[in-house]
Amino acid sequence: MTKRQEVRDEIVKLDYSTLRDTNYINCTLVFEGGRPPSMINCDFIECEFVLEGAARNTQVFLTILSQSGASELVVNGMLGLKNWAPKDG
């Protein structure tokens, strides 16, 4: 059995990384739009995911499209979430 590592209260850069067998506790995980990370057997406890750089620009673009009436295109077409629907609330 693999022993799980623990990372606490750190900023973790996700681009091009491999995360494996680790508990991330109260961390800020930053993705800037490079190659997405590989995440295997990880838990994220009270963590924050932050998009910066190219990833943030993509998020803003998708938000603008969605707010302009193209939310179905964004959710179903671009993100490929065919059965996704917003929660009523």
ABEGO torsion letter per residue (X at the ends): XBBBBBBBGBBBBABGBBBBGBBBBGBBBBBAGBBBBBBBGBBBBGBBBBBBEAAAAAAAAAAAAAAAGAAAAAAAAAAGBAABBBBBX
